[in-house]
Amino acid sequence: QVQLVESGGGLVQPGGSLRLSCAASGSIFSINYIYWYRQVPGKQRELVAGITSAGSTNYADSVKGRFTISRDNAKNTVYLQMDSLKPEDTAGYFCYADVTYTSRARNTAWGQGTQVTVSS
């Protein structure tokens, strides 16, 4: 099974930056796509950004121009660079991946999440 581990969250002032990482481990042949979601307690989980194996990206309108998603295929790791952070970006951030194993089986998985708090 694939395991996803997020890191890089924390407390940052408005206007600041953070870089989140999502590292995948397991018998992975390829990561087909990875999405970053965020969730505030009591609200629905929101898609933030995604990246495919070919490097195509998409972003929520609320983060376009401020967040950048990228991937390091050699490390099976995806990053979310978050700049010009706003208080409304405060949330738990989760990565979600669709992977193909070395057995060629395919599966999806969620990470455990990392908290981002934007506050002065």
C-alpha positions, 0 to 999 in steps of 0.5 A, spaced: 500 500 500 502 507 498 503 511 504 502 519 504 506 523 509 505 531 509 509 536 512 511 543 512 505 546 515 505 551 521 504 558 523 505 564 519 504 571 518 499 574 513 503 575 507 508 569 509 510 563 505 510 556 507 512 549 502 508 543 504 511 536 502 507 530 500 512 524 500 509 517 497 512 511 499 511 503 497 512 499 491 510 505 487 511 504 479 508 511 478 504 517 481 498 518 476 496 524 479 496 528 486 491 533 489 492 538 495 485 539 498 484 543 505 479 543 510 476 547 515 472 544 521 465 544 519 466 545 512 467 541 506 474 539 503 476 544 498 480 542 492 486 547 492 491 544 486 493 538 482 498 535 478 498 529 473 504 525 471 505 529 465 506 535 469 499 538 468 497 543 473 490 546 476 489 550 481 483 553 485 481 560 483 482 562 490 489 560 490 491 562 483 497 566 482 499 565 490 500 557 490 505 553 486 504 545 485 510 541 483 513 534 483 520 530 484 518 524 480 525 521 483 523 522 490 515 521 489 514 527 492 509 533 491 510 540 493 505 546 494 509 552 495 504 557 498 506 565 498 502 571 499 498 567 505 492 570 507 488 568 514 483 565 509 488 559 507 488 557 514 486 549 514 488 542 514 492 541 508 491 533 505 494 530 499 490 525 495 494 520 490 492 516 485 498 511 484 500 505 480 504 499 484 510 495 481 504 490 480 501 494 476 495 495 480 492 501 481 489 505 488 488 511 491 490 514 498 490 520 503 495 523 507 494 524 514 494 532 513 498 538 516 495 544 519 497 551 516 495 557 520 495 564 517 495 569 523 498 575 526 
